[in-house]
Amino acid sequence: EVSEDNSVVVRSEGIGGAVGLGGAYAPTPWLGLIFRTEAGYSDTFSADNRGDLAWAFGGLASFDLNPLSGVPIGLIVSAEQDGFVLANSDITDRVRSFGWGIAYTGRNDFSLSLEAFRSSVPLLKAEKTISANLISFNIRYFF
């Protein structure tokens, strides 16, 4: 049962802000790279209003087999790690996410893909990790 006595429930006021840098680069027609990083200050939900460094970084690589072999299939892999500053980080100090996908790349105006993501939160006060999985089937038509 979740209540105000549990450590995951905190009543607080706070402020935070971050700056970041992101970019994309395609060194070849079949390879695309995306990255992002950000850092900043946050005392949001901090029990003693002590500020903490908030940070995140991640990246994605996409591979299009169509320019190489004529097969209209694209592959995607991604990874991301976020610092976790809620409640002075007494729950966890990071959230890690990994993803993959496969997509049809034969047309510029139509997209069909299957994507999967897994996020993990290692708990500091227990020898356990909470994980969440997401699988999505996407159809998009651009007109």
CORSULLIN-V604517 format. One line per field, one symbol per residue. burial: 1 if it has 24 or more other ideal C-beta (glycine too) atoms within 12 Angstrom, else 0. Layout:
burial: ???
//
This chain:
burial: 00000000010001010000000000000001000101000111110000010111111111110000000011111111111111111011111111111111100000001010101010000000000000000000000
//
